[in-house]
Amino acid sequence: MNTYSVTELRQKTSAIIKAALEKGYVHIIQNSKAKVAVVDSDYLTTLQEAYEDYLDHQVIENRRDEPTITLEEYLKKDTIKP
């Protein structure tokens, strides 16, 4: 498992960072509980993008039943004229 104690983190920081880079992440435990994770930056970016995609999908699903208007109707409402 990718788990290290806070003491190990203090003593083996470079090795733990290397493990996080190789495995994507490692957990740091304190008082027998996972408290934080050391995460590879690229992995974090991938997770953030996936979460943003998920949130976008949720917004679309929640708005699916809302009333809609056609493009022509929208353009008629537009107050900006060329």
C-alpha positions in Angstrom: 0.0 0.0 0.0 1.1 3.6 -0.6 1.0 4.7 3.0 3.6 6.4 5.1 3.6 7.9 8.6 4.3 11.6 9.3 7.6 10.4 10.9 8.6 8.6 7.7 7.7 11.7 5.7 10.1 13.8 7.8 12.9 11.2 7.5 12.4 10.0 3.9 10.8 13.0 2.1 12.7 12.5 -1.2 11.8 8.8 -1.3 8.2 9.4 -0.6 8.0 12.1 -3.3 9.6 9.6 -5.7 7.0 7.0 -4.7 4.2 9.5 -5.3 5.6 10.3 -8.7 5.8 6.6 -9.6 2.4 5.6 -8.2 0.4 8.8 -8.7 -0.1 9.4 -5.0 0.8 8.2 -1.5 -1.2 8.6 1.8 0.3 10.1 4.9 -1.1 8.7 8.1 -1.2 10.3 11.6 -2.6 8.6 14.6 -3.4 5.5 12.5 -5.7 7.5 10.1 -5.0 8.8 6.6 -4.8 12.6 6.9 -3.3 13.8 3.6 -2.0 12.6 0.3 1.1 13.5 -1.6 -0.1 13.6 -5.2 1.8 13.8 -8.5 1.0 17.1 -10.1 0.0 15.6 -13.5 -2.3 13.2 -11.7 -3.9 16.0 -9.7 -4.5 18.0 -12.9 -6.1 14.9 -14.5 -8.4 14.5 -11.4 -9.3 18.2 -11.4 -10.2 18.1 -15.1 -12.3 14.9 -14.7 -14.1 16.5 -11.7 -14.9 19.7 -13.8 -16.2 17.5 -16.6 -18.4 15.7 -14.1 -19.8 19.0 -12.7 -20.5 20.2 -16.3 -22.4 17.0 -17.0 -24.4 17.5 -13.8 -25.4 21.0 -14.8 -26.5 19.8 -18.2 -28.5 17.0 -16.7 -30.2 19.3 -14.2 -31.1 21.8 -17.0 -32.3 19.2 -19.4 -36.0 19.7 -18.6 -35.8 23.5 -18.5 -37.8 25.4 -21.2 -35.8 26.3 -24.3 -36.0 28.8 -27.1 -34.8 28.6 -30.7 -31.8 30.5 -32.0 -34.1 32.7 -34.0 -36.1 33.6 -30.9 -32.9 34.4 -29.1 -31.6 36.5 -31.9 -34.9 38.5 -32.0 -34.4 39.3 -28.3 -30.8 40.4 -28.7 -30.6 44.2 -28.3 -27.2 44.5 -30.0 -27.7 45.2 -33.7 -24.9 45.3 -36.2 
